[in-house]
Amino acid sequence: MRILLSVLLILMFVPSWSGDQRLALLPAKAEMAAHRVHLDPRDPGRVKLGGLTFLGGVYLTGPAPAFGGFSAMSVEGDQFTLLSDGGNIVRFRMGADWTVRTPRFAELPAGPGTGWEKADRDSESLTRDPVTGQFWIGFERANEIWRFSPGLTRAEARAAPRGMAEWPMNGGPESLVRLRDGGFIVLAEDQDAKRRGVEQPGVKAGLWFAGDPTQPKQRSFAFGYRPPKGFLPTDITELPDGRLAVLNRKASLREGFTGVLTIVERGAVRPGRIATGREIARFAAPVVHDNFEALAATREGDSTILWIASDDNQLFLQRSLLLKFRLDV
C-alpha cells in the first residue's frame, strides 16, 4: 500500500512532461454512471461523522482519459455542474435514486492561454450567481478570475487581481465563492498570508471583494485563513445562515489523503485579520476519503445540505466521489 501511495504522490506533485500532446477533451457523446458507496465500508450502517449526517454517495465513471479531475462544482436542485482542472465540464441531473440522467459534456470556450495544455486551463474554482446564472472561475498558474455567461458558453470578463499576483503557480485561487450580498471571497491554496510584508507560516492568503472581481477598481481587502495544521484549503462555500464552510486537504505517504471540513464565522473575515475555522468533520480511514477539492451547499426544507466531490487526478488508484451530507451544527 505504501508503494502505491508513493507512486500516486509522485505522479501528483512532480511536474510532468509538457510536450505537444493535446489536453484530453471529453467526447461529444455523453455517457457516465454512478456507483453507490458507504461512508464507512466496514460499517455500512454508519451515517454520523462529526457534525455531519451522511445521506448517501456515489463514485462517478465516464470515458477515459478525460473524465474526472473534478476540482469545483455547482449544485442547483438536482442539476450538477462539475468542472475539471483541465477545463472539462460535466453536467447531469441526479435525484434520490442516485441515477445519472441527461448527462452533457463540454469544455470551457476560453481561458488563459490556448487551451492546448493543462496549464492553459487549470480551472480550480467555480461559483455562480443564482439570479443571473453567470459563473466565475479561478484559474491557477495564471492567477486570474474569469466571468462566464450562463451555461459556461462564453467568456464575458477577466481580471488578474493585484493581490493574487504573487500567488504560486500551483497554489493559487483554489477556493472561490460568490456571497449572497454580492461580495466574493477567494483563498489561495498554498500562499502564506502577509502582515506588514512578513509571511505568516500556516496562514493562507485570502481576498474579499465588494463585488464582481473581474470589474475594474473593485473595492477589496486582504485577510488570512488558518486551516487545520498541515492542511491546505481546497474549496469554500457560503451556508444559508451566512457562515462559511471550508474544505481542507492533506496528502501524506503514510495516510494518503485526509480531508477536514471547517466552518468560519462570517464576521471573522476582516481586513488584515486571521479567520480560523472550527473543525466539523474529518475524512480519514476507515471513513471514505480521497482528494476532496469541491464543495457546494444547498437547502432541502429546513436542512442545510453539503455536497463534497473529489479530484481523482485521473489516476486508477483514486475515484471521482460525490457525497451528500446534512449539516447538523
Protein Blocks (a to p, Z undefined) as FASTA:
>chain_A
ZZmmmmmmmmmmmccdddfbdcddddfbdcdddddddfblmlmmbcbehjbccebdcddd
dddfkggjiabdcdehjaccdddfeopacdddddfkopaehiacdddfbdehjhlamklm
mcfbdcddfknopacdddehkopaddddehilacfbdcddfklmmpcfklccfbccddfk
opacdddfblccdeehiacehiacddddfbdfkbghiacddddddddehiacfbdcddfk
opacdddddddfklopadddddddfklpcghiacddddfbdcddfbdcdddfbdcdddeh
jbccddddddehlpakbccdddddddfZZ
